[in-house]
């Protein structure tokens, strides 16, 4: 997933920014997909 953000979201004390939103989005999507798969396999049992 390429969101094309060049700066991070969270400001640091020195004025720079960190925390890329694409990494947060990937973690959210992975969690959502794994939750859906777990629910599907529970229905099969």
C-alpha positions, 0 to 999 in steps of 0.5 A, spaced: 500 500 500 503 506 497 499 512 500 505 517 498 506 520 505 513 523 505 512 526 512 510 522 519 504 524 523 507 524 530 511 530 531 517 529 535 520 534 541 525 537 536 520 538 530 521 532 526 516 528 524 515 520 525 510 514 524 508 513 517 501 512 516 502 506 511 505 502 517 499 503 521 494 502 515 498 495 514 497 493 521 490 495 522 488 491 515 492 485 517 489 485 524 482 485 520 484 480 515 486 475 521 480 476 525 475 475 519 479 468 518 479 466 525 471 467 525 470 463 518 474 457 521 470 457 527 464 457 523 466 451 520 468 447 526 
